[in-house]
Amino acid sequence: MLNKALVIAAVAVGVLGLLVWRSAHAAEVVTARVTLVEPTYMPNVVSFQIDKPFPSCPLGSWLTWNKGPDNNRAVYAALLSAMSSGKRITLYINSGDTTCTGQYLHVLKD
């Protein structure tokens, strides 16, 4: 009987831990086209806009990318390329992030 209670308790703790971990790592994801890239503050930060809103960032919000000078340069080039070619991007931000700071970026082939 004690072993069964321990197994049930361990499963409950595991499930609770998974739920907490998932909510801590939740992301908002949008696939959109880049409409504006702001290079003024390079290489410290890249600011840009897209043609679709995030739940936490209304349409027209300034989105930012701030992962260090070398990474910022690479992302700036990717955003500029996507905008120039009309390609879509998929951008991930942390759930509820009203600073609208990008975490992951994909440039799509379509």
N, C-alpha and C positions, 0 to 999 in steps of 0.2 A: 504494500500500500504506500509506503514511504517513497519507493522508487517511482511509482506512477505520479505522485504529487510533485516530485522533483522534475520529472520529464515535462509535466504540464507547466510548471513554473519556468523552466528553461525555455520552452517554446514561446510562452507569453513574453518573456524578456526579449527573446530574439525578434519576435514580430514587432514589439514596441520599438526596439532599437532600429529596425529597418524602416519603420514609419518616420522616426525622427531623422534618420540619415537621408531619406528621400526628400523630406521637406526642406532640409538644410541645403540640398543640392538641386533644388528645382530650378528650372530655367524657363524663360519666355523665348519663343523661337518665331521669327518672321522671315519669310522669303519675299524679297522686294527688289526694286531697282534703285540704284544710287542716283539721287537727283542733284546733289551738291557735295563737293569736297572742299574743306577749308584748310589750306596749308599754313596759315599764318603762324601757328604755334609749334610747327614742326621743329625739331624732332621730338619735342616733349609730349605732345598730344596731337591726335588727329581728330578733327571734328567733321561731321558729315550729316547728311539727311537722306532719307529714303522715302519712297512713295506709299508706304503703308505704316500704320501705327502698331505699337506694342501695347499690351494691356496697361503697362506702367508708363508709357511714353506716347502721348497723343501725336497725331500726324503733324508734322512740322517741327517736332522736337529736335534739338541738336543731340545727336548721338556722339559718343566719344570712344576712342581707342587709346589706351594708355598702358603699354606693356614694356616700356623702355625704348630708347632711341632706335636701336637696330630693328626691333620688331615693328615699331611704329612706321619706320621707313618702308618696310615690306608691305605692311597693311595699307599704307597710303598708296603705294604703287598698285596694289590689287584693287583698291576702291576706284582709283582713277581709271584703271584699265576696264573695270566693270562698267563704269559710267560711260566711258568713251565708246565702248562696243555695244552698249545696251543690254549686257548680260545681267542676269539676276544674281543676287547674293542671298545666302541664308545666314542670318546673324542671331547669335544667342546672347542674351543678357540674363543676369541673375533675377529670379522671380521677385517682383516688388521693387526693383532698383529704379527709383525715380531719377537717378543721375544718368541713366541710360548709357551705361558703360559696357561696351562690347566685351565678351569673354572668348567667343569662338567665331570664326568667319569662314564661310565656304563661298567660292565663286563658282557658279553653275554654268555648265556648258550650253544649255538651251539658248 
